[in-house]
Amino acid sequence: MRLAQRLSRNNDGNNGNNGSVDAGHPAAFHADSREDMESIAQRLHQKILDHLDLASVSQLSADELSVRLRSIVEQLVLDEGIAMSTVEQTALCDRVVDELIGHGPLEPLLNDPSVSDVLVNGFDQVFVERHGKLSMTDVRFRDDRHLIHTIQRMVARIGRRIDESSPMVDARLPDGSRVNAIIPPLAVDGPALSIRRFSAKALTGQDLIENGALSHDMLNYLHLAVRSHCTMLISGGTGAGKTTMLNLLSDFISKRERIITCEDAAELRLQQPHTVRLESRPPNLEGKGEVGIRDLVKNALRMRPDRIIVGEVRGAEVLDMLQAMNTGHDGSMATIHSNSPEDSMSRLMTMLGMTGTTLAEETMTTMVARAVHVVVQVARMQDGKRRVTEIAEVVGYEGVKVQLQTLFKFERTGTTSDGTIMGRHVQKASTALAEKFRASGVYKGATSGEIRR
């Protein structure tokens, strides 16, 4: 809870005395507004830092630091004759702890398990996403400098830097959260920060069924496709749940298989014992030392993988990924930003054309059609819920167009008074992969879709 909130609540309960002290005391004041308490907190905050041995702070645990801060705060309050309750002193200690070893004003939000995204548009505008819906919070930074300082401390802990010479950063926090920050001069209206958080507990297939994200038949099909080494693309927009779906699908992979993951920021949390995680690296200040996703994919091919999982395919790595899928690494997976299975095929073709390859368009079409078996389309809909909106199979190609067949689709039936989208998942066709399923040894029949355990 923010200090100003605690102080305001405490002052409201002072039965009209507003925390006043003897007006004759040189430090006396009447704390009858949020602004008064905030200015007092800021003044004491700096005095507390002056009394601390900052070099030793990093050696202290949060509890040890709180104990030391409490004694400093009590002495400062006594010396300056400030009427501050125990609750207010505790809030001030929490604030300083958050500034020194936490994430400043954002700490309460990052400790809230219901928050999936923290979006800072400026020092005085902080939004969060809960259950798919955005709302503004009362969290504030003092000014742009305070926000930039918080961002710098946040990324410094993971070996990154952000300043005027390098005003953008994209990285992963120790808890697995993904952080992106951009500051002036690139951010015209002031620094901006985005933090994507992931649930401590990975969602299961049953969780997604209960949430209405997919049906039991769809989950059974996806399980079968993964076990049968079908190459799969998870397609969707930003925040649609692509990483969540990729985590779910990867859980169906046999524990006997060797998996190599390639990501910009390592977000996947695979449970298989034989997993190697690779993460890209940005260039240094001299513009050297960059290791991109394409470099990771090339290296992964030398590591004897059974499957390669690419966190997001968006550039030249598409050529190496598709070649791998066509040369004995079927069953690999990747996510891609697109609005439909058809769009995902077009994006693959576009990215292939941008690699500088001299392959004819027909050849690229053949490569895509032979490499990809299944496209899973996910979306965050207007009611904030994330759903699998379509599962399509690649059934061939004609000229320079990849042919798709929609197997399952979410069909809307209406909207409730509170904005919840109603609908159901419908099977639109029979699978075209029955022969591949049978050959895998995990399929009992062409129509039952049951998996042999």
C-alpha positions as a LaTeX table, in Angstrom:
\begin{tabular}{lrrr}
\hline
Residue & $x$ (\AA) & $y$ (\AA) & $z$ (\AA) \\
\hline
Met1 & 0.00 & 0.00 & 0.00 \\
Arg2 & 1.30 & 3.44 & $-0.87$ \\
Leu3 & 2.55 & 5.66 & 1.91 \\
Ala4 & 0.15 & 8.49 & 1.05 \\
Gln5 & $-2.78$ & 6.07 & 1.27 \\
Arg6 & $-1.71$ & 4.83 & 4.69 \\
Leu7 & $-1.04$ & 8.32 & 5.96 \\
Ser8 & $-4.33$ & 9.62 & 4.64 \\
Arg9 & $-6.24$ & 6.78 & 6.25 \\
Asn10 & $-4.46$ & 7.35 & 9.54 \\
Asn11 & $-5.18$ & 11.09 & 9.48 \\
Asp12 & $-8.85$ & 10.45 & 8.76 \\
Gly13 & $-9.00$ & 8.53 & 12.02 \\
Asn14 & $-7.47$ & 11.23 & 14.21 \\
Asn15 & $-10.91$ & 12.61 & 15.26 \\
Gly16 & $-10.19$ & 16.12 & 14.09 \\
Asn17 & $-6.77$ & 16.71 & 15.60 \\
Asn18 & $-5.10$ & 16.03 & 12.23 \\
Gly19 & $-1.93$ & 14.79 & 13.89 \\
Ser20 & $-1.06$ & 18.29 & 15.11 \\
Val21 & 1.72 & 18.99 & 17.59 \\
Asp22 & 2.57 & 21.96 & 19.76 \\
Ala23 & 2.61 & 24.99 & 17.48 \\
Gly24 & 5.52 & 26.33 & 19.43 \\
His25 & 7.77 & 23.48 & 18.33 \\
Pro26 & 10.06 & 24.57 & 15.47 \\
Ala27 & 9.12 & 21.51 & 13.42 \\
Ala28 & 5.42 & 21.57 & 14.24 \\
Phe29 & 2.90 & 21.14 & 11.41 \\
His30 & $-0.71$ & 20.31 & 10.72 \\
Ala31 & $-0.81$ & 17.22 & 8.49 \\
Asp32 & $-4.31$ & 17.80 & 7.19 \\
Ser33 & $-3.76$ & 16.94 & 3.53 \\
Arg34 & $-2.25$ & 14.23 & 1.37 \\
Glu35 & 0.19 & 16.75 & $-0.09$ \\
Asp36 & 1.48 & 17.66 & 3.41 \\
Met37 & 2.15 & 14.06 & 4.32 \\
Glu38 & 3.74 & 13.35 & 0.97 \\
Ser39 & 6.13 & 16.29 & 1.33 \\
Ile40 & 7.00 & 15.20 & 4.87 \\
Ala41 & 7.64 & 11.67 & 3.65 \\
Gln42 & 9.93 & 12.95 & 0.91 \\
Arg43 & 11.88 & 15.13 & 3.35 \\
Leu44 & 12.33 & 12.27 & 5.84 \\
His45 & 13.14 & 9.88 & 3.01 \\
Gln46 & 16.27 & 11.85 & 2.13 \\
Lys47 & 17.30 & 12.21 & 5.77 \\
Ile48 & 16.93 & 8.45 & 6.23 \\
Leu49 & 19.22 & 7.82 & 3.27 \\
Asp50 & 21.75 & 10.23 & 4.77 \\
His51 & 21.81 & 8.14 & 7.96 \\
Leu52 & 22.24 & 4.84 & 6.09 \\
Asp53 & 25.48 & 3.23 & 5.04 \\
Leu54 & 24.36 & 2.59 & 1.46 \\
Ala55 & 27.39 & 0.39 & 0.78 \\
Ser56 & 26.17 & $-2.10$ & 3.38 \\
Val57 & 22.53 & $-2.08$ & 2.28 \\
Ser58 & 23.11 & $-4.72$ & $-0.41$ \\
Gln59 & 24.40 & $-7.09$ & 2.28 \\
Leu60 & 21.21 & $-6.84$ & 4.33 \\
Ser61 & 18.04 & $-8.85$ & 3.95 \\
Ala62 & 14.72 & $-7.01$ & 3.66 \\
Asp63 & 13.91 & $-7.84$ & 7.30 \\
Glu64 & 17.28 & $-6.65$ & 8.55 \\
Leu65 & 16.97 & $-3.44$ & 6.54 \\
Ser66 & 13.48 & $-2.82$ & 7.95 \\
Val67 & 14.75 & $-3.18$ & 11.52 \\
Arg68 & 17.58 & $-0.73$ & 10.89 \\
Leu69 & 15.27 & 1.74 & 9.16 \\
Arg70 & 12.72 & 1.60 & 11.95 \\
Ser71 & 15.26 & 2.75 & 14.51 \\
Ile72 & 16.40 & 5.58 & 12.19 \\
Val73 & 12.81 & 6.71 & 11.54 \\
Glu74 & 11.92 & 6.66 & 15.24 \\
Gln75 & 14.94 & 8.82 & 16.05 \\
Leu76 & 14.24 & 11.30 & 13.22 \\
Val77 & 10.59 & 11.65 & 14.21 \\
Leu78 & 11.62 & 12.29 & 17.81 \\
Asp79 & 14.37 & 14.79 & 16.87 \\
Glu80 & 12.09 & 16.81 & 14.59 \\
Gly81 & 8.99 & 16.67 & 16.76 \\
Ile82 & 6.84 & 15.14 & 14.02 \\
Ala83 & 3.54 & 13.59 & 15.06 \\
Met84 & 3.72 & 10.31 & 13.15 \\
Ser85 & 1.92 & 7.17 & 14.21 \\
Thr86 & 3.40 & 3.68 & 14.24 \\
Val87 & 1.43 & 2.85 & 11.09 \\
Glu88 & 2.86 & 5.89 & 9.33 \\
Gln89 & 6.40 & 5.05 & 10.44 \\
Thr90 & 5.98 & 1.48 & 9.14 \\
Ala91 & 4.70 & 2.83 & 5.82 \\
Leu92 & 7.71 & 5.11 & 5.54 \\
Cys93 & 10.06 & 2.20 & 6.27 \\
Asp94 & 8.32 & 0.11 & 3.59 \\
Arg95 & 8.73 & 2.94 & 1.12 \\
Val96 & 12.46 & 3.24 & 1.70 \\
Val97 & 12.93 & $-0.55$ & 1.53 \\
Asp98 & 11.08 & $-0.58$ & $-1.81$ \\
Glu99 & 13.31 & 2.20 & $-3.11$ \\
Leu100 & 16.54 & 0.52 & $-2.00$ \\
Ile101 & 16.01 & $-3.15$ & $-2.78$ \\
Gly102 & 12.64 & $-3.28$ & $-4.52$ \\
His103 & 10.91 & $-1.58$ & $-7.42$ \\
Gly104 & 9.92 & 1.65 & $-5.73$ \\
Pro105 & 6.22 & 2.61 & $-5.98$ \\
Leu106 & 5.59 & $-0.41$ & $-8.23$ \\
Glu107 & 6.46 & $-2.94$ & $-5.53$ \\
Pro108 & 2.85 & $-3.46$ & $-4.26$ \\
Leu109 & 1.63 & $-4.01$ & $-7.83$ \\
Leu110 & 4.35 & $-6.56$ & $-8.56$ \\
Asn111 & 3.44 & $-8.41$ & $-5.36$ \\
Asp112 & $-0.23$ & $-8.63$ & $-6.39$ \\
Pro113 & $-0.84$ & $-12.05$ & $-8.03$ \\
Ser114 & $-3.94$ & $-10.76$ & $-9.83$ \\
Val115 & $-1.90$ & $-8.24$ & $-11.85$ \\
Ser116 & $-0.75$ & $-9.57$ & $-15.23$ \\
Asp117 & 0.57 & $-6.31$ & $-16.73$ \\
Val118 & 1.95 & $-3.09$ & $-15.27$ \\
Leu119 & 1.95 & $-0.21$ & $-17.76$ \\
Val120 & 3.60 & 3.08 & $-16.82$ \\
Asn121 & 2.76 & 5.83 & $-19.33$ \\
Gly122 & 4.47 & 8.54 & $-17.30$ \\
Phe123 & 5.43 & 9.33 & $-13.72$ \\
Asp124 & 1.79 & 10.11 & $-12.85$ \\
Gln125 & 0.00 & 7.47 & $-14.95$ \\
Val126 & 0.28 & 3.82 & $-13.93$ \\
Phe127 & $-2.17$ & 1.24 & $-15.28$ \\
Val128 & $-2.55$ & $-2.46$ & $-14.49$ \\
Glu129 & $-4.31$ & $-5.33$ & $-16.20$ \\
Arg130 & $-6.33$ & $-7.71$ & $-14.07$ \\
His131 & $-8.31$ & $-10.55$ & $-15.63$ \\
Gly132 & $-7.88$ & $-9.06$ & $-19.09$ \\
Lys133 & $-9.11$ & $-5.56$ & $-18.20$ \\
Leu134 & $-7.06$ & $-2.37$ & $-17.81$ \\
Ser135 & $-7.57$ & 0.05 & $-14.95$ \\
Met136 & $-5.69$ & 3.09 & $-13.69$ \\
Thr137 & $-4.07$ & 2.94 & $-10.25$ \\
Asp138 & $-3.28$ & 5.66 & $-7.73$ \\
Val139 & 0.42 & 4.74 & $-7.84$ \\
Arg140 & 2.61 & 7.70 & $-8.72$ \\
Phe141 & 6.29 & 8.54 & $-9.05$ \\
Arg142 & 7.53 & 11.90 & $-7.81$ \\
Asp143 & 8.65 & 13.01 & $-11.26$ \\
Asp144 & 10.30 & 11.75 & $-14.47$ \\
Arg145 & 13.68 & 11.59 & $-12.73$ \\
His146 & 12.28 & 9.29 & $-10.05$ \\
Leu147 & 10.76 & 6.99 & $-12.70$ \\
Ile148 & 13.98 & 6.87 & $-14.74$ \\
His149 & 16.00 & 6.11 & $-11.60$ \\
Thr150 & 13.62 & 3.23 & $-10.77$ \\
Ile151 & 13.93 & 1.84 & $-14.30$ \\
Gln152 & 17.72 & 2.09 & $-14.18$ \\
Arg153 & 17.91 & 0.19 & $-10.88$ \\
Met154 & 15.49 & $-2.42$ & $-12.20$ \\
Val155 & 17.53 & $-3.22$ & $-15.32$ \\
Ala156 & 20.93 & $-2.80$ & $-13.64$ \\
Arg157 & 20.17 & $-5.85$ & $-11.49$ \\
Ile158 & 20.02 & $-7.98$ & $-14.63$ \\
Gly159 & 23.13 & $-6.53$ & $-16.24$ \\
Arg160 & 21.42 & $-4.08$ & $-18.58$ \\
Arg161 & 21.58 & $-0.30$ & $-18.80$ \\
Ile162 & 19.37 & 2.48 & $-20.04$ \\
Asp163 & 20.40 & 6.11 & $-20.57$ \\
Glu164 & 20.40 & 8.75 & $-23.30$ \\
Ser165 & 22.96 & 6.84 & $-25.35$ \\
Ser166 & 20.94 & 3.61 & $-25.05$ \\
Pro167 & 17.34 & 4.73 & $-24.42$ \\
Met168 & 15.56 & 1.39 & $-24.89$ \\
Val169 & 15.79 & $-1.90$ & $-23.05$ \\
Asp170 & 13.95 & $-5.21$ & $-23.31$ \\
Ala171 & 14.83 & $-7.82$ & $-20.72$ \\
Arg172 & 13.66 & $-10.43$ & $-18.24$ \\
Leu173 & 13.50 & $-9.85$ & $-14.48$ \\
Pro174 & 14.70 & $-12.53$ & $-12.04$ \\
Asp175 & 11.10 & $-13.60$ & $-11.35$ \\
Gly176 & 10.54 & $-14.25$ & $-15.07$ \\
Ser177 & 8.60 & $-11.04$ & $-15.76$ \\
Arg178 & 9.33 & $-9.33$ & $-19.07$ \\
Val179 & 10.24 & $-5.66$ & $-18.88$ \\
Asn180 & 10.41 & $-3.10$ & $-21.66$ \\
Ala181 & 11.39 & 0.51 & $-21.04$ \\
Ile182 & 11.99 & 3.54 & $-23.23$ \\
Ile183 & 13.09 & 6.99 & $-22.12$ \\
Pro184 & 13.67 & 10.42 & $-23.74$ \\
Pro185 & 14.68 & 11.43 & $-26.29$ \\
Leu186 & 12.84 & 8.51 & $-27.91$ \\
Ala187 & 9.88 & 8.74 & $-25.52$ \\
Val188 & 8.59 & 12.22 & $-26.30$ \\
Asp189 & 6.25 & 12.66 & $-23.30$ \\
Gly190 & 8.54 & 11.12 & $-20.70$ \\
Pro191 & 9.77 & 7.65 & $-19.75$ \\
Ala192 & 7.47 & 4.66 & $-20.29$ \\
Leu193 & 7.68 & 1.20 & $-18.76$ \\
Ser194 & 5.83 & $-2.04$ & $-19.50$ \\
Ile195 & 6.06 & $-5.16$ & $-17.34$ \\
Arg196 & 4.46 & $-8.42$ & $-18.41$ \\
Arg197 & 4.08 & $-10.79$ & $-15.48$ \\
Phe198 & 3.45 & $-14.51$ & $-15.53$ \\
Ser199 & 1.50 & $-16.57$ & $-13.07$ \\
Ala200 & 3.57 & $-18.50$ & $-10.54$ \\
Lys201 & 1.36 & $-21.50$ & $-11.32$ \\
Ala202 & 1.30 & $-22.60$ & $-14.94$ \\
Leu203 & $-2.22$ & $-23.02$ & $-16.30$ \\
Thr204 & $-3.25$ & $-26.57$ & $-17.11$ \\
Gly205 & $-5.47$ & $-27.76$ & $-19.92$ \\
Gln206 & $-8.29$ & $-28.26$ & $-17.42$ \\
Asp207 & $-7.89$ & $-24.64$ & $-16.28$ \\
Leu208 & $-8.31$ & $-23.43$ & $-19.87$ \\
Ile209 & $-11.37$ & $-25.63$ & $-20.38$ \\
Glu210 & $-12.99$ & $-24.28$ & $-17.21$ \\
Asn211 & $-12.17$ & $-20.71$ & $-18.30$ \\
Gly212 & $-13.81$ & $-21.31$ & $-21.67$ \\
Ala213 & $-10.57$ & $-20.83$ & $-23.57$ \\
Leu214 & $-11.01$ & $-24.10$ & $-25.46$ \\
Ser215 & $-13.08$ & $-27.28$ & $-25.44$ \\
His216 & $-12.19$ & $-30.76$ & $-24.25$ \\
Asp217 & $-12.10$ & $-32.01$ & $-27.86$ \\
Met218 & $-9.67$ & $-29.22$ & $-28.82$ \\
Leu219 & $-7.38$ & $-30.02$ & $-25.91$ \\
Asn220 & $-7.44$ & $-33.70$ & $-26.80$ \\
Tyr221 & $-6.58$ & $-32.86$ & $-30.42$ \\
Leu222 & $-3.68$ & $-30.59$ & $-29.41$ \\
His223 & $-2.32$ & $-33.28$ & $-27.10$ \\
Leu224 & $-2.47$ & $-35.75$ & $-29.94$ \\
Ala225 & $-0.82$ & $-33.34$ & $-32.39$ \\
Val226 & 2.10 & $-32.66$ & $-30.04$ \\
Arg227 & 2.66 & $-36.32$ & $-29.25$ \\
Ser228 & 2.56 & $-37.09$ & $-32.98$ \\
His229 & 5.38 & $-34.59$ & $-33.65$ \\
Cys230 & 3.25 & $-32.12$ & $-35.58$ \\
Thr231 & 5.00 & $-28.80$ & $-36.12$ \\
Met232 & 2.87 & $-26.07$ & $-34.60$ \\
Leu233 & 2.54 & $-22.29$ & $-34.81$ \\
Ile234 & 0.74 & $-20.35$ & $-32.08$ \\
Ser235 & $-0.60$ & $-17.20$ & $-33.69$ \\
Gly236 & $-2.12$ & $-14.13$ & $-32.05$ \\
Gly237 & $-1.77$ & $-10.49$ & $-31.10$ \\
Thr238 & 0.07 & $-8.89$ & $-28.19$ \\
Gly239 & $-1.19$ & $-10.17$ & $-24.85$ \\
Ala240 & $-3.39$ & $-12.81$ & $-26.48$ \\
Gly241 & $-1.88$ & $-15.69$ & $-24.49$ \\
Lys242 & 0.61 & $-17.12$ & $-26.99$ \\
Thr243 & 3.26 & $-17.88$ & $-24.37$ \\
Thr244 & 0.65 & $-19.46$ & $-22.08$ \\
Met245 & $-0.49$ & $-21.72$ & $-24.91$ \\
Leu246 & 3.09 & $-22.58$ & $-25.88$ \\
Asn247 & 3.81 & $-23.56$ & $-22.27$ \\
Leu248 & 0.72 & $-25.76$ & $-22.23$ \\
Leu249 & 1.57 & $-27.50$ & $-25.50$ \\
Ser250 & 5.19 & $-28.07$ & $-24.50$ \\
Asp251 & 3.97 & $-29.91$ & $-21.42$ \\
Phe252 & 2.65 & $-32.65$ & $-23.73$ \\
Ile253 & 6.15 & $-33.41$ & $-25.05$ \\
Ser254 & 7.64 & $-36.68$ & $-23.87$ \\
Lys255 & 10.17 & $-36.39$ & $-21.06$ \\
Arg256 & 12.52 & $-38.55$ & $-23.13$ \\
Glu257 & 12.97 & $-35.83$ & $-25.77$ \\
Arg258 & 15.67 & $-33.16$ & $-25.84$ \\
Ile259 & 14.24 & $-29.64$ & $-26.22$ \\
Ile260 & 16.14 & $-26.45$ & $-27.09$ \\
Thr261 & 14.32 & $-23.13$ & $-26.61$ \\
Cys262 & 15.37 & $-19.88$ & $-28.31$ \\
Glu263 & 13.91 & $-16.64$ & $-26.95$ \\
Asp264 & 14.56 & $-12.92$ & $-26.76$ \\
Ala265 & 13.60 & $-13.04$ & $-23.08$ \\
Ala266 & 13.38 & $-16.49$ & $-21.53$ \\
Glu267 & 9.71 & $-16.77$ & $-20.56$ \\
Leu268 & 8.93 & $-20.42$ & $-21.23$ \\
Arg269 & 8.80 & $-22.66$ & $-18.20$ \\
Leu270 & 9.13 & $-26.18$ & $-19.47$ \\
Gln271 & 8.89 & $-29.05$ & $-17.00$ \\
Gln272 & 10.83 & $-31.60$ & $-19.04$ \\
Pro273 & 14.18 & $-32.61$ & $-17.51$ \\
His274 & 16.03 & $-32.51$ & $-20.85$ \\
Thr275 & 15.60 & $-28.82$ & $-21.70$ \\
Val276 & 18.25 & $-26.24$ & $-22.67$ \\
Arg277 & 17.18 & $-22.59$ & $-22.67$ \\
Leu278 & 18.92 & $-20.07$ & $-24.94$ \\
Glu279 & 18.40 & $-16.31$ & $-24.72$ \\
Ser280 & 19.42 & $-13.62$ & $-27.22$ \\
Arg281 & 21.76 & $-10.75$ & $-26.31$ \\
Pro282 & 21.63 & $-7.11$ & $-27.47$ \\
Pro283 & 24.74 & $-5.31$ & $-28.74$ \\
Asn284 & 26.99 & $-3.44$ & $-26.33$ \\
Leu285 & 27.64 & 0.30 & $-26.41$ \\
Glu286 & 30.11 & $-0.18$ & $-29.26$ \\
Gly287 & 27.44 & $-2.01$ & $-31.27$ \\
Lys288 & 29.21 & $-5.36$ & $-30.91$ \\
Gly289 & 28.45 & $-8.66$ & $-29.26$ \\
Glu290 & 24.85 & $-9.01$ & $-30.42$ \\
Val291 & 23.47 & $-12.56$ & $-30.52$ \\
Gly292 & 20.11 & $-12.74$ & $-32.28$ \\
Ile293 & 17.43 & $-15.40$ & $-32.46$ \\
Arg294 & 18.79 & $-16.59$ & $-35.81$ \\
Asp295 & 22.19 & $-17.21$ & $-34.21$ \\
Leu296 & 20.50 & $-19.18$ & $-31.44$ \\
Val297 & 18.50 & $-21.30$ & $-33.88$ \\
Lys298 & 21.64 & $-22.10$ & $-35.88$ \\
Asn299 & 23.46 & $-23.06$ & $-32.71$ \\
Ala300 & 20.51 & $-25.12$ & $-31.47$ \\
Leu301 & 20.75 & $-27.27$ & $-34.59$ \\
Arg302 & 24.27 & $-28.28$ & $-33.48$ \\
Met303 & 23.04 & $-29.36$ & $-30.04$ \\
Arg304 & 21.26 & $-32.54$ & $-31.15$ \\
Pro305 & 17.69 & $-31.34$ & $-30.42$ \\
Asp306 & 14.61 & $-33.48$ & $-30.82$ \\
Arg307 & 12.53 & $-30.32$ & $-30.89$ \\
Ile308 & 13.32 & $-26.62$ & $-31.18$ \\
Ile309 & 10.94 & $-24.08$ & $-29.65$ \\
Val310 & 11.26 & $-20.47$ & $-30.84$ \\
Gly311 & 9.64 & $-17.99$ & $-28.46$ \\
Glu312 & 8.68 & $-15.68$ & $-31.31$ \\
Val313 & 9.58 & $-15.86$ & $-34.97$ \\
Arg314 & 9.75 & $-12.40$ & $-36.53$ \\
Gly315 & 12.82 & $-12.11$ & $-38.74$ \\
Ala316 & 15.57 & $-13.89$ & $-40.61$ \\
Glu317 & 15.50 & $-16.84$ & $-38.19$ \\
Val318 & 12.38 & $-18.04$ & $-40.05$ \\
Leu319 & 14.57 & $-19.53$ & $-42.80$ \\
Asp320 & 16.66 & $-21.62$ & $-40.41$ \\
Met321 & 13.58 & $-22.61$ & $-38.41$ \\
Leu322 & 11.66 & $-23.84$ & $-41.45$ \\
Gln323 & 14.72 & $-25.68$ & $-42.75$ \\
Ala324 & 15.05 & $-27.39$ & $-39.38$ \\
Met325 & 11.36 & $-28.35$ & $-39.42$ \\
Asn326 & 11.82 & $-29.81$ & $-42.89$ \\
Thr327 & 14.96 & $-31.79$ & $-42.01$ \\
Gly328 & 14.13 & $-34.07$ & $-39.12$ \\
His329 & 13.03 & $-31.66$ & $-36.38$ \\
Asp330 & 9.28 & $-31.95$ & $-36.86$ \\
Gly331 & 7.36 & $-31.37$ & $-33.69$ \\
Ser332 & 9.03 & $-28.02$ & $-33.22$ \\
Met333 & 6.96 & $-25.00$ & $-32.14$ \\
Ala334 & 6.97 & $-21.22$ & $-32.40$ \\
Thr335 & 4.74 & $-18.21$ & $-31.85$ \\
Ile336 & 4.02 & $-15.53$ & $-34.42$ \\
His337 & 2.20 & $-12.19$ & $-34.33$ \\
Ser338 & $-0.77$ & $-12.39$ & $-36.70$ \\
Asn339 & $-4.55$ & $-12.05$ & $-36.68$ \\
Ser340 & $-5.52$ & $-15.36$ & $-38.28$ \\
Pro341 & $-4.00$ & $-18.63$ & $-39.50$ \\
Glu342 & $-4.08$ & $-17.24$ & $-43.05$ \\
Asp343 & $-2.23$ & $-14.12$ & $-41.91$ \\
Ser344 & 0.40 & $-16.26$ & $-40.18$ \\
Met345 & 1.16 & $-18.05$ & $-43.46$ \\
Ser346 & 1.45 & $-14.70$ & $-45.25$ \\
Arg347 & 3.78 & $-13.40$ & $-42.54$ \\
Leu348 & 6.04 & $-16.45$ & $-42.87$ \\
Met349 & 6.24 & $-15.87$ & $-46.60$ \\
Thr350 & 6.98 & $-12.16$ & $-46.10$ \\
Met351 & 9.71 & $-12.88$ & $-43.56$ \\
Leu352 & 11.25 & $-15.47$ & $-45.87$ \\
Gly353 & 11.38 & $-12.89$ & $-48.64$ \\
Met354 & 13.15 & $-10.44$ & $-46.32$ \\
Thr355 & 15.98 & $-12.85$ & $-45.50$ \\
Gly356 & 17.66 & $-12.11$ & $-48.83$ \\
Thr357 & 17.12 & $-15.66$ & $-50.05$ \\
Thr358 & 17.12 & $-16.26$ & $-53.80$ \\
Leu359 & 14.42 & $-18.94$ & $-53.49$ \\
Ala360 & 11.50 & $-18.61$ & $-55.87$ \\
Glu361 & 8.13 & $-17.76$ & $-54.31$ \\
Glu362 & 6.76 & $-21.17$ & $-55.24$ \\
Thr363 & 9.70 & $-22.82$ & $-53.48$ \\
Met364 & 9.10 & $-20.77$ & $-50.34$ \\
Thr365 & 5.42 & $-21.74$ & $-50.40$ \\
Thr366 & 6.38 & $-25.40$ & $-50.63$ \\
Met367 & 8.81 & $-24.98$ & $-47.73$ \\
Val368 & 6.15 & $-23.42$ & $-45.47$ \\
Ala369 & 3.45 & $-25.94$ & $-46.41$ \\
Arg370 & 5.72 & $-28.91$ & $-45.72$ \\
Ala371 & 7.13 & $-27.53$ & $-42.48$ \\
Val372 & 3.98 & $-26.44$ & $-40.63$ \\
His373 & 1.19 & $-28.83$ & $-39.70$ \\
Val374 & $-1.06$ & $-26.94$ & $-37.28$ \\
Val375 & $-1.81$ & $-23.28$ & $-36.52$ \\
Val376 & $-3.42$ & $-22.42$ & $-33.17$ \\
Gln377 & $-5.00$ & $-18.95$ & $-33.20$ \\
Val378 & $-5.45$ & $-17.27$ & $-29.81$ \\
Ala379 & $-7.02$ & $-13.89$ & $-29.04$ \\
Arg380 & $-7.85$ & $-11.59$ & $-26.18$ \\
Met381 & $-11.44$ & $-10.65$ & $-26.87$ \\
Gln382 & $-13.38$ & $-7.51$ & $-26.01$ \\
Asp383 & $-14.51$ & $-8.90$ & $-22.64$ \\
Gly384 & $-10.87$ & $-9.40$ & $-21.62$ \\
Lys385 & $-10.99$ & $-13.19$ & $-21.84$ \\
Arg386 & $-8.37$ & $-15.08$ & $-23.80$ \\
Arg387 & $-9.66$ & $-17.84$ & $-26.05$ \\
Val388 & $-8.46$ & $-20.20$ & $-28.73$ \\
Thr389 & $-10.50$ & $-18.81$ & $-31.62$ \\
Glu390 & $-9.40$ & $-21.27$ & $-34.29$ \\
Ile391 & $-7.31$ & $-24.36$ & $-34.92$ \\
Ala392 & $-6.36$ & $-24.88$ & $-38.56$ \\
Glu393 & $-4.37$ & $-27.55$ & $-40.36$ \\
Val394 & $-2.07$ & $-27.00$ & $-43.34$ \\
Val395 & $-3.41$ & $-29.31$ & $-46.05$ \\
Gly396 & $-1.20$ & $-28.37$ & $-48.98$ \\
Tyr397 & $-0.46$ & $-25.51$ & $-51.34$ \\
Glu398 & $-1.63$ & $-24.18$ & $-54.65$ \\
Gly399 & 0.68 & $-21.92$ & $-56.63$ \\
Val400 & 2.04 & $-19.43$ & $-54.11$ \\
Lys401 & $-0.74$ & $-19.89$ & $-51.55$ \\
Val402 & $-0.65$ & $-22.24$ & $-48.56$ \\
Gln403 & $-3.93$ & $-24.13$ & $-48.20$ \\
Leu404 & $-5.53$ & $-24.32$ & $-44.74$ \\
Gln405 & $-8.43$ & $-26.23$ & $-43.30$ \\
Thr406 & $-10.29$ & $-24.92$ & $-40.24$ \\
Leu407 & $-10.70$ & $-27.78$ & $-37.78$ \\
Phe408 & $-12.15$ & $-25.95$ & $-34.74$ \\
Lys409 & $-13.57$ & $-22.45$ & $-34.48$ \\
Phe410 & $-15.07$ & $-20.27$ & $-31.74$ \\
Glu411 & $-18.49$ & $-19.05$ & $-32.83$ \\
Arg412 & $-20.04$ & $-16.10$ & $-30.99$ \\
Thr413 & $-23.67$ & $-16.35$ & $-30.04$ \\
Gly414 & $-24.16$ & $-13.04$ & $-28.24$ \\
Thr415 & $-23.07$ & $-10.70$ & $-25.49$ \\
Thr416 & $-24.40$ & $-10.48$ & $-21.92$ \\
Ser417 & $-25.41$ & $-7.24$ & $-20.21$ \\
Asp418 & $-22.02$ & $-7.03$ & $-18.48$ \\
Gly419 & $-20.14$ & $-7.32$ & $-21.79$ \\
Thr420 & $-19.19$ & $-11.01$ & $-21.53$ \\
Ile421 & $-18.99$ & $-12.65$ & $-24.95$ \\
Met422 & $-21.06$ & $-15.80$ & $-25.28$ \\
Gly423 & $-20.21$ & $-18.55$ & $-27.72$ \\
Arg424 & $-19.03$ & $-22.09$ & $-28.23$ \\
His425 & $-16.20$ & $-23.99$ & $-29.88$ \\
Val426 & $-17.37$ & $-25.96$ & $-32.89$ \\
Gln427 & $-15.58$ & $-28.68$ & $-34.85$ \\
Lys428 & $-15.81$ & $-27.74$ & $-38.51$ \\
Ala429 & $-14.07$ & $-30.68$ & $-40.21$ \\
Ser430 & $-12.30$ & $-34.00$ & $-39.68$ \\
Thr431 & $-8.56$ & $-33.97$ & $-39.20$ \\
Ala432 & $-6.37$ & $-34.28$ & $-42.28$ \\
Leu433 & $-3.54$ & $-35.62$ & $-40.11$ \\
Ala434 & $-5.11$ & $-38.97$ & $-39.21$ \\
Glu435 & $-2.38$ & $-40.92$ & $-41.03$ \\
Lys436 & 0.38 & $-39.04$ & $-39.20$ \\
Phe437 & $-1.45$ & $-39.64$ & $-35.92$ \\
Arg438 & $-1.71$ & $-43.37$ & $-36.58$ \\
Ala439 & 1.95 & $-43.62$ & $-37.53$ \\
Ser440 & 2.90 & $-42.04$ & $-34.22$ \\
Gly441 & 1.42 & $-44.93$ & $-32.29$ \\
Val442 & $-0.68$ & $-42.76$ & $-29.96$ \\
Tyr443 & $-3.90$ & $-42.70$ & $-32.01$ \\
Lys444 & $-6.61$ & $-45.34$ & $-31.57$ \\
Gly445 & $-8.85$ & $-44.45$ & $-34.46$ \\
Ala446 & $-9.51$ & $-42.10$ & $-37.34$ \\
Thr447 & $-12.63$ & $-40.63$ & $-35.74$ \\
Ser448 & $-12.35$ & $-41.08$ & $-31.98$ \\
Gly449 & $-9.40$ & $-38.75$ & $-31.52$ \\
Glu450 & $-8.43$ & $-40.66$ & $-28.41$ \\
Ile451 & $-4.84$ & $-40.80$ & $-27.26$ \\
Arg452 & $-3.12$ & $-44.02$ & $-26.30$ \\
Arg453 & $-1.33$ & $-43.34$ & $-22.99$ \\
\hline
\end{tabular}
